[in-house]
Amino acid sequence: MTPLFYLSLIIFVATLFFVIKKPKNIGIGYSALCGALLTLIFGISTIRDIITVWGIVWNATFTFISIIIISLILDEAGFFEYIAIKIAIAAKGNGTRLFIYIIFLGALISAIFANDGTALILTPIVYAILVRSNFSKNKILPFIMATGFIADTASIPFIVSNLVNLITAGYFNIAFLKYTEVMLLPDIVSIASSTLILFIYYRKDIQKTYDTTGLKPDSFIRDRTIFIMAFPLIAVLMFFYFISGFLNIPISFIAIPFAVFLYIVARINKKIDPNYIIKIAPWQIVLFSLGMLVIVFGVSREGLGSIYINILNSINSLGPPYSIIFSGYFFAFNAAIMNNLPSVMINNIAIAGLKNQGLLMYSNIIGNDIGPKFTPIGSLATLLWLYTLERKNAIKISFSYYMKTGLILALPVLFFTLLSLYIVSLF
């Protein structure tokens, strides 16, 4: 390996450290841009790389931000709280039933509004509902863990369900409908196995009964116009997602107008503050995606890409189903160690260098969607989720507890999901 390889690797690791640790609360985008600038200074990356990278990530990042803005506006309007409380009432005071209902609600929100929407919006709502229903603090933990877990494991079915999906679909030019045809069964298997394993793991800790008398769903609706529009708006949005491939329209061209429309309605109604929502939207993701992928391009070119290609060629030589399952675990542990966004980027570059790609791009997505559950640093959403819980004095979840639980729960879910991807390949 050349000196530039080791230098590029040092820059990559240092950038990850700053992204994860956020010293002095430095934005993740600024850290990634600084790392990218260093690769340019030392000749590891080029201006042409930046142009290439922007062509890859612009659609994914703006789609992701639009989806988050839509979900934040709906959240401020009281949409998610209303549904969560309705579900708590529908469970009729049965704790086990509520546990399963919340998992299914989390899966639905992840599918449409991305995993970050479930982890960061639904989790505080679930916590507040459980407190109002007189759950003891130690009985709240299973619900919080289940919400955070299903946020990622159920973020498989659509391109828009996870930034990982968006980046990979954009890289390999996978249409929305084609993607869904392949990933629908793996998502169903992932949700079913997640629900079963979460229930088995937490069955003794789930509170058997709870009080529903203080739950009044209508009282949480803050903008009734947006609330009434929500369901038809989501239906129309999903329809356009599905036909985007036939119309050859970038998904961001669909998501952005919907986000702008909701913003205008909120401005007109003046029931919620849409400017605050724009302010807290994850704009740093744009800078992070651009900067980190520039770094990844450089480190891949200097030799890491060749290492990954050799590993994947060896795995591919095993043939299905072993190639699908082992590659999925390789991608998953890769995500758990270095964070899933740089992981999926490196893997995409390596997969593109293979003669026989097969379904590796899909096992890459599954591994990088579920693999982050192995460690707290596996995804930025998980780190922010843990921070949010601690900041709100809700529940402090230690890294050791998270890793122990994550490995026990996610390893079998990943296996069954990858196995279902192999089954899809048979048809």
C-alpha positions in Angstrom: 0.0 0.0 0.0 1.2 3.6 -0.8 1.7 6.3 1.8 -1.4 8.1 0.4 -3.5 5.0 1.3 -2.5 5.3 5.0 -3.0 9.0 4.9 -6.4 8.7 3.4 -7.3 6.0 6.0 -6.2 8.4 8.8 -8.3 11.2 7.4 -11.3 8.8 7.1 -11.0 7.5 10.6 -10.4 11.0 12.1 -13.5 12.3 10.2 -15.6 9.5 11.6 -14.3 10.3 15.1 -15.4 13.9 14.8 -18.7 13.0 13.3 -19.6 10.5 16.1 -18.1 12.5 19.0 -19.1 16.0 17.8 -16.5 17.8 20.0 -17.8 21.3 20.9 -21.0 20.4 19.1 -19.4 20.7 15.6 -21.9 19.8 12.9 -21.4 16.5 11.2 -21.5 18.2 7.8 -18.6 20.6 8.8 -16.5 17.6 10.0 -17.1 15.8 6.7 -16.3 18.8 4.6 -13.0 19.4 6.5 -12.1 15.8 5.9 -12.9 16.2 2.2 -10.9 19.4 2.0 -7.9 17.5 3.4 -8.2 14.8 0.8 -8.2 17.5 -1.9 -5.2 19.3 -0.4 -3.1 16.1 -0.3 -4.2 15.0 -3.8 -6.2 12.0 -2.6 -9.5 13.4 -4.2 -10.0 15.7 -7.1 -12.5 18.4 -8.1 -13.9 15.9 -10.6 -14.7 13.6 -7.7 -16.8 16.4 -6.1 -18.8 16.8 -9.3 -19.3 13.0 -9.5 -20.3 12.8 -5.9 -22.8 15.6 -6.1 -24.4 13.8 -9.1 -24.8 10.8 -6.9 -26.0 12.3 -3.6 -28.1 15.4 -4.5 -31.3 13.5 -5.2 -31.0 11.2 -2.2 -30.2 14.0 0.3 -32.8 16.5 -0.9 -35.4 13.7 -0.9 -34.4 12.7 2.6 -34.6 16.3 3.9 -38.0 16.8 2.2 -39.4 13.6 3.9 -38.1 14.7 7.3 -39.7 18.2 6.8 -43.0 16.6 5.9 -42.8 14.3 8.9 -41.9 17.2 11.2 -44.8 19.4 10.0 -47.2 16.5 10.5 -45.7 15.9 13.9 -46.2 19.6 14.9 -49.8 19.4 13.7 -50.4 16.5 16.1 -50.8 13.8 13.5 -48.5 11.2 15.0 -49.6 11.8 18.6 -53.2 11.4 17.6 -52.5 8.1 15.9 -50.3 6.8 18.7 -53.0 7.6 21.3 -55.7 6.0 19.2 -53.6 2.9 19.1 -53.1 3.0 22.9 -56.8 3.2 23.3 -57.4 0.5 20.7 -55.2 -1.9 22.7 -57.8 -1.6 25.5 -55.3 -1.5 28.4 -53.5 -4.7 27.4 -49.7 -4.0 27.6 -48.7 -6.9 25.3 -51.1 -5.8 22.6 -49.9 -2.2 22.9 -46.3 -3.4 22.6 -47.1 -5.1 19.3 -49.2 -2.2 18.0 -46.4 0.3 18.6 -44.0 -1.9 16.7 -46.4 -2.0 13.8 -46.9 1.7 13.9 -43.1 2.3 14.0 -42.8 0.0 11.0 -45.4 2.0 9.1 -43.8 5.3 9.9 -40.3 4.1 9.0 -41.6 2.9 5.6 -43.1 6.2 4.6 -41.2 8.8 6.6 -37.8 7.1 7.0 -36.2 5.5 10.0 -35.2 8.9 11.5 -38.9 9.8 11.6 -39.7 6.8 13.8 -36.6 7.0 16.0 -36.8 10.8 16.7 -40.5 11.6 16.4 -42.3 8.5 17.6 -40.0 7.6 20.5 -40.8 10.8 22.6 -44.5 10.4 21.8 -44.5 6.8 23.0 -42.6 7.8 26.1 -45.2 10.5 26.9 -48.1 8.2 26.3 -46.7 5.6 28.6 -46.1 8.1 31.4 -49.6 9.4 31.1 -50.8 5.8 31.3 -49.0 5.3 34.6 -46.3 2.9 33.3 -43.4 2.5 35.8 -40.1 3.7 34.4 -38.6 0.2 34.2 -41.6 -1.0 32.2 -41.2 1.8 29.7 -37.7 0.5 28.5 -39.1 -2.4 26.3 -41.3 0.0 24.4 -38.5 2.5 23.9 -36.1 -0.1 22.7 -38.7 -1.7 20.4 -39.4 1.7 18.8 -35.7 2.4 18.2 -35.1 -1.1 16.9 -38.0 -1.3 14.5 -37.1 2.1 13.1 -34.1 0.6 11.4 -35.2 -3.0 10.8 -38.4 -1.9 9.1 -36.7 0.8 6.9 -36.3 -1.6 4.0 -39.4 -1.6 1.8 -39.2 1.7 -0.1 -36.3 3.8 -1.5 -37.4 6.6 0.7 -37.5 4.5 3.9 -33.8 5.1 4.7 -31.0 7.4 3.4 -29.0 4.2 2.8 -31.7 3.0 0.4 -31.8 6.4 -1.4 -28.0 6.5 -1.9 -27.8 3.0 -3.2 -30.8 3.2 -5.4 -29.4 6.4 -6.9 -25.9 4.9 -7.3 -27.2 1.9 -9.3 -30.2 3.7 -10.9 -32.8 1.5 -9.3 -36.4 2.6 -10.0 -38.8 2.9 -7.1 -41.2 0.1 -8.2 -38.3 -2.2 -9.1 -36.7 -1.7 -5.7 -40.0 -2.3 -3.9 -40.7 -5.5 -5.9 -37.4 -7.0 -4.6 -37.5 -5.6 -1.0 -41.1 -6.1 -0.1 -40.7 -9.7 1.1 -37.5 -9.0 3.0 -39.2 -6.1 4.8 -42.2 -8.3 5.8 -39.8 -10.9 7.1 -37.8 -8.3 8.9 -40.9 -6.8 10.6 -42.3 -10.3 11.5 -39.0 -11.6 12.9 -38.3 -8.3 14.7 -41.7 -8.4 16.4 -41.3 -12.0 17.5 -37.8 -11.6 18.8 -38.5 -8.4 20.6 -41.5 -10.0 22.2 -39.6 -13.1 23.3 -36.8 -10.9 24.7 -39.0 -8.5 26.6 -42.0 -10.6 27.4 -41.4 -10.7 31.1 -40.8 -6.9 31.3 -43.9 -5.8 29.5 -46.5 -4.3 31.9 -49.7 -6.4 31.6 -52.3 -3.6 32.0 -52.4 0.2 31.9 -54.8 3.1 32.3 -56.4 4.7 29.2 -58.8 7.2 30.9 -56.4 10.1 30.5 -55.8 9.6 26.8 -57.7 12.2 24.7 -56.5 12.0 21.0 -58.4 15.1 19.8 -56.7 17.3 22.3 -53.4 16.8 20.5 -54.5 18.1 17.1 -52.8 21.5 16.8 -53.5 22.2 13.1 -56.7 20.5 12.0 -56.4 21.5 8.3 -53.0 19.7 8.0 -54.3 16.8 10.1 -57.3 16.3 7.7 -55.1 16.6 4.7 -52.5 14.1 6.0 -53.9 10.7 4.8 -54.9 11.8 1.3 -51.6 13.6 1.0 -49.6 10.5 2.0 -51.6 8.4 -0.5 -50.9 10.8 -3.4 -47.2 11.1 -2.4 -46.8 7.3 -2.4 -48.6 7.0 -5.8 -46.2 9.4 -7.4 -43.3 7.6 -5.8 -44.4 4.4 -7.5 -44.8 5.9 -11.0 -41.6 8.0 -10.8 -39.7 5.3 -12.6 -42.1 5.3 -15.5 -42.0 9.1 -15.7 -38.2 9.1 -15.2 -38.6 11.8 -12.5 -36.1 12.0 -9.7 -37.8 11.3 -6.4 -36.7 14.6 -4.9 -38.8 16.4 -7.6 -41.8 14.7 -6.0 -40.9 15.0 -2.4 -39.8 18.7 -2.4 -43.1 20.1 -3.8 -45.1 18.2 -1.1 -42.8 19.6 1.6 -43.2 23.1 0.1 -47.0 22.7 -0.1 -47.2 21.7 3.6 -44.9 24.5 4.6 -47.2 27.1 2.8 -50.4 25.6 4.4 -48.7 25.8 7.8 -47.7 29.4 7.1 -51.2 30.4 6.1 -52.9 28.6 9.1 -50.4 30.0 11.6 -51.2 27.2 14.0 -47.7 25.9 14.1 -44.3 27.5 13.3 -43.0 26.2 10.0 -39.9 28.4 10.1 -38.8 26.5 13.2 -39.2 23.2 11.3 -37.1 24.5 8.5 -34.5 25.6 11.0 -34.2 22.2 12.7 -34.3 20.2 9.4 -31.2 18.0 8.9 -29.4 20.4 6.5 -26.1 19.1 7.8 -26.9 15.8 6.0 -26.3 17.6 2.7 -22.8 18.6 3.7 -22.2 15.2 5.4 -23.2 13.2 2.3 -21.1 15.3 0.0 -18.0 15.5 2.2 -18.0 11.9 3.3 -18.5 10.4 -0.1 -15.6 12.6 -1.4 -13.4 11.0 1.4 -14.7 7.6 0.5 -13.9 8.0 -3.2 -10.4 9.0 -2.2 -9.7 6.2 0.3 -11.3 3.6 -2.1 -9.1 4.8 -5.0 -6.0 4.5 -2.9 -6.6 0.9 -2.1 -9.5 0.2 0.2 -11.8 -0.4 -2.7 -9.5 -3.1 -4.0 -9.6 -4.8 -0.6 -13.4 -4.7 -0.5 -13.6 -6.0 -4.1 -11.4 -9.0 -3.2 -13.5 -9.8 -0.1 -16.7 -9.6 -2.1 -15.3 -11.7 -4.9 -14.4 -14.4 -2.4 -17.9 -14.2 -0.8 -19.5 -14.3 -4.3 -17.6 -17.4 -5.2 -19.6 -19.3 -2.5 -22.7 -18.9 -4.6 -26.3 -18.3 -3.3 -27.6 -18.4 -0.6 -24.2 -18.2 1.1 -23.0 -15.3 -0.9 -26.2 -13.2 -0.1 -26.1 -14.1 3.6 -22.3 -13.7 4.2 -22.1 -10.5 2.2 -25.1 -9.1 4.2 -23.3 -9.9 7.5 -20.1 -8.3 6.1 -21.9 -5.1 5.2 -23.7 -5.1 8.6 -20.6 -5.4 10.7 -19.0 -2.8 8.4 -21.9 -0.4 9.2 -21.7 -1.2 12.9 -18.0 -0.3 13.1 -17.8 2.7 10.8 -21.4 4.0 10.7 -23.8 3.0 7.9 -23.5 6.0 5.6 -19.8 5.8 4.9 -20.2 2.0 4.9 -22.9 1.9 2.3 -20.9 4.3 0.1 -17.7 2.3 0.3 -19.6 -0.9 -0.4 -21.4 0.6 -3.4 -18.1 1.6 -5.0 -16.8 -1.9 -4.4 -19.9 -3.6 -5.8 -19.8 -1.4 -8.9 -16.3 -2.8 -9.5 -17.5 -6.4 -9.6 -18.2 -8.4 -12.8 -21.0 -10.3 -11.1 -23.0 -7.9 -8.9 -26.1 -10.2 -8.5 -28.2 -8.9 -5.6 -25.3 -7.5 -3.6 -26.6 -4.0 -3.8 -29.8 -5.2 -2.0 -27.9 -7.2 0.6 -25.8 -4.1 1.1 -28.9 -2.1 1.9 -30.2 -4.8 4.2 -26.9 -5.0 6.0 -26.6 -1.3 6.4 -30.3 -0.9 7.5 -30.1 -3.6 10.2 -26.4 -3.7 11.0 -26.5 -0.3 12.8 -28.4 -2.1 15.6 -25.2 -3.9 16.6 -23.6 -0.8 18.0 -24.7 2.7 19.1 -22.4 4.3 16.5 -23.9 2.3 13.7 -26.1 5.2 12.5 -26.4 8.9 13.2 -30.1 8.4 14.0 -29.3 6.0 16.9 -26.7 8.4 18.4 -29.3 11.3 18.2 -32.0 9.0 19.6 -29.8 8.1 22.6 -28.9 11.7 23.1 -32.6 12.8 22.9 -33.7 10.3 25.5 -31.0 11.4 27.9 -31.6 15.1 27.3 -35.3 14.8 28.0 -34.5 12.9 31.2 -36.5 10.0 29.8 -34.3 6.9 29.9 -30.5 6.5 29.9 -29.5 3.6 27.8 -25.8 2.6 28.3 -23.7 1.7 25.3 -23.0 -1.7 26.8 -26.7 -2.5 27.3 -27.4 -1.3 23.8 -24.7 -3.5 22.2 -25.7 -6.6 24.2 -29.4 -6.2 23.3 -28.7 -5.1 19.7 -26.5 -8.1 18.9 -29.0 -10.6 20.5 -31.9 -9.1 18.6 -30.4 -8.0 15.3 -28.3 -11.1 14.4 -31.2 -13.4 13.8 -33.4 -10.7 12.2 -30.6 -10.0 9.7 -30.3 -13.8 8.9 -34.0 -14.3 8.2 -34.2 -11.0 6.2 -31.2 -12.0 4.0 -32.6 -15.5 3.6 -35.8 -14.0 2.3 -33.8 -11.9 -0.2 -32.4 -15.2 -1.5 -35.9 -16.5 -1.8 -36.8 -13.5 -3.9 -33.9 -14.2 -6.2 -35.4 -17.6 -7.0 -38.4 -16.0 -8.8 
